[in-house]
Amino acid sequence: MPMTSCDTVLSKLSSYIEGHLNAPQKDAIFEHLKECHTCNRIFSDVTNIKSFLHRSQKVSTSLDFDKNLRNRIITDGGAGKSKAPRSISFGLSGVAVAAILYFIVSTTFITGDNQANPGDSKMQMSGYEQQETPPNANSAPAIADEKNEGSVESKSDTLIQKKAFDSERINLIDQER
Amino acid sequence: MVKVENEVKSTQNETSDEQLIARFQKGDNYAFDLLVKRYKDPLMNFIFRFLGDKNEAEDIVQETFLRLYKNKHYYKEIAKFSTWIYTIASNLAKTELRKRKRRKFFSIHQFMQTEKDYDIPDDSFSPDQQANTVITDKLIQQAIDKLSPKFKQVIILRDIQEFSYEEIAEVVDIPLGTVKSRVNRARLKLQEYLKDLEIQP
C-alpha cells in the first residue's frame, strides 16, 4: 500500500472525522495516523475543537430586542415605504427645484438696479433684507456672544445672514422630502 | 389523511417556516412574530460569532428582520426559508466587517473617545505564551476572530450552527466542494492558533 503523505492526510482530515471517505481512504489515513505523531496530534485537536464549538455557549438577544425591533419597524419598515433609490431621486429633484428657485430669486434681486422699475426692485430688496433681518437680529449678537469674538462687523453679519438663509433652505428641502 | 395530519400538526405549533412566511406574505403579522421568535437567537449567535461584538450583532439581527418585514414578497419557495434569512444576515455581517476595516484605516480613534468603539482584534492573544492554559469560550472566539471572513463564515455555520454542507453552500453561494475545503482549512487554522492550549473535549 503506497504511503499517504501528511499533506494528503491533512487535506482529508475533516472528511475522515465526519465519515465521508470510502473504506480504502479511511484505512490509509488510519495507518498514517498510527505512525505520524504530528498528524495524530492535529487530528486529536481538530476533533476536540469541533466538539468544543458544538457545545459552545449560545448567545441570545437582549431583553429589549423585541421592543426595539418593533420601534424600528414602525419608524422605518412601514408597508409601501419608498425604497432608498426612489427617495434619493425625489430628494435630488427637490434639490434641483430649490436650486432653481434660489437662482431665480438671487438673480432677480441682484440685478434689481437694471430693471425698468427700480422702485419695485428696491422694495423687493427691502423685502429680501427684511426677510433675512429677523434671523440676523436675534442670531448675530447671540452668535457673537457664544463665540466670544469681540465686535461683530457688518461683513460677518452678511455671512451669518447668508448662512441662516441657506439653513432655512435646507430645512425646506427636508420638508419637501 | 396526510393532509389532515398536517393540519393537526399546524395547530400544534409545528408550523414550518415556509408555512409561516406564506402566511406573513398574505398579511398575517403574527406569523412574522413567530419567525422572529424562532430565529432571533440562532441568528444572534451566528452573527455574534462572526463579528465578535454583541451590540453590533444585535443591530445586524434587527436589520435582518427589518429587511424580512419590508421585502417579504421577495421570498420564493425555491429555497428553504432558513437559507434565505441566513443569507441576508450573512451579507449584512460581511458588509459590517468591510465597513469596520475602512473605519480602522481612516480611524481618528486616537484623537477622540467614542462610546461605541468597535472591537479591535486582541493582539495580545498569543497562544504560544499561554501553554498549559485550558481552552475557554473566550479564547476560541479570539481564535475565530483571527480567521478571514470566508473561513469564519463556514466554520460557524458548520460547527456551531450545525448546518449541512449543502445548506452552507446555498447560504454562501459557493460549490459544495469549496465548502468542504474551507471547513477543513478553517479547522486546521483554529488548531494552529490553539495548539499550545489544552483542548479538552
Interface residues (C-beta under 8 A of the other chain):
Chain A: L10 S11 K12 L13 S14 S15 R41 I42 D45 V46 T47 N48 I49 K50 S51 F52 L53 H54 S56 Q57 K58 V59 S60 T61 S62 F65 D66 N68 L69 R72 I73 D76 G77 K81
Chain B: V36 K40 D41 M44 N45 F48 R49 K54 A57 E58 V61 Q62 F65 L66 Y69 K70 I135 D137 I140 I155 D159 I160 E162 K180 V183 N184 R187 L188 L190 Q191 L194 K195 I199 Q200 P201
